[in-house]
Amino acid sequence: MQGKGIFVAEPQADRNRVHLTPGEIKSIPETPELLEFRLAIEVESAAISAYRRSPQQEEAIRDANQIMIANIEAGAPTVEADFAFHSAIARATNNHYYSESLARFGPRSIPRSQFPTLPDAKDVDYLTGVIAEHARIIDAIADQDPDGARAAMREHLLNSQKRYRWLAR
């Protein structure tokens, strides 16, 4: 009778499975904690920047984001430019504690720097979404809207937290 028996099928790739390096695995528990810290610091940093930033500091924030956009378009790494964006916002508070706190962690505070083998680390659609989040932060800072800047930065960092939280499971 046809249709009975054992059939061998080609193995299908498990799309949900990620192969991490030992260094990436070591970073898993630290990533949500660092993002929690960044939420506490950077949300208020964005708000303060909205009313304290100088025109030159606002331009530095925009320039860092433009460099990230150029890097995405060129297929170049984006972590340094992303960190420069966040650092420019911290400097625009004109309170050295914000910029020193962020500088303490350096570019490793950008989660994808800790997980270079994840597909999102170089995915243009993902990175374009990050740029859109940055644009909302820039707009609120430019509009001198502390509440809007606070909300945009919170959304940006919470989105990042969601993107990486599943690794800790």
N, C-alpha and C positions, 0 to 999 in steps of 0.2 A: 504494500500500500504506500502510495506516495504521500510525503508530508510528515512521516513519522521518523524518529531517530534523532541523532545528535548532529547538530550543525556547528561548524566552526566559523566564527565571524571575525573579521578584522578588528583588532582592539581599537577602541575609540579613545581619543585623548580626553582626559578629564579636564575640562576647561576651567573648573574651579580650583584645580590643584596648582600650587605655586611652588617652584623650587627655589629656595632661598639659600644663600651662602651662609657659612657659620657666623660670619660677622653680622649679617642681616638678622639671623635668628637671635643673636645676642642683643640686638637693638630693639626687639619687639616690646619688651616690658617698659623700656624707657620712653618710647615714642608717645604713648597716651599721656604719660606724666609730663613730658616736656610741653606737649600741646596744652595741657591744663595750665601750666605756668605761663605759657605765652598768652593764653586767654586772659589771665589775670593782669598781665603787663600791657599787652598790645591793644586790647580793647580800649582801655583808658588812654593809652598813648595816642591812638587815632583821634579820640575826642579832644584831647588837649592840643594836638597838632592843628585841629580845625580852627581853633581860635588864636593860637600863638605863632603859627608858621609865618615865615617871611615869604615874599614872592620868590626869592632865590631857593628857599627850602622847598616850596611847592614845586618849583621847576626841577629840583633834584629828585623828588618823588616821581614826577612824570618821566624824567630821563631814565631812571632805573627801570621803570615799567617798559619804556620804549626799547631799551636794550634787551629785556626779556623777550619782547615781541620779535625783535630782529633775530635773536638766537633761535626762537621757535621756527621762524621762517627759514633759517639757514640749517636747521637740524643740529644746532650746536647745544651744548649743555646749558641749562637754565638756572641751576641752583644758585650760583653766585649772584646773578642778576635778581633773582627772587629775594635773596637775603639782602641785597643792596636796597631793594624797594622797602622792605620792612625796616631796615636800619635808617633809611632816609626819613621815614615817618617818626621813628624814635628820636632822631636828632631834631626834628621839627617841633618837638615838645619844648625845646630849649631848657630841658631838665636832664642833666648828665646821667642821672640814675637810670633813666629809661634806656638810653643808648648803651650805657655800660652793662646793664643787665642783659640786653640782647647780644651784645658783643661777646659776653662771657661764653656763649654757646657757639657763636660763629655760624657758618653755613650749615653745620650739622643740625641746626634748629629747623631746617627745612626738611620735613620727613622723607621726601624722595631722595635726599642725599644719603640717607641711611639704607635705602632699598633700591639700589640702581638696577637690579635684575627684574624688578616688577615692570610689567608692561606699561603702567601709567607713567613711569619715570620719563618716557620719551614719546608718549602718545599725544599727537597734535590736538585731538579733540579734548582730551583731559586738560592739557596745558592752555588751550584756548578758553576753557571754562575758568581756569585760575585767573587768566588775564581779565575776563569779564568781571570776576569778583574784585580784582584790583581796581578796575575802572570805577566800580561803585564806591570804593573807598576814596579814590582820588576825587571823584565828583563831590562827595560830601565834605572832604577837606577843603576843596576849592570854594565850595559854597559857604564855608565857615559854619557848617552844620555839625556841631559836636554830637548830637544825638544820632544823626544819620551816619556819621563816621563810626561811632561806637557800634551801631547796629550792623553796618557793613563789615566791619572787622570781625565782629562776633560771628556773623554768618560765615565769613571766609574761614575762620579758624575752626568753627564747629564742622563745617563741611570737610575740612582736612581731617579732623578727628574721626569723623564717620568713615572716611575713605581708608583709614589705617586701623581702626578699632577691630575690624574683622581678623586682622593678623594675630591678635592676642588670644583669639578663641581657640 
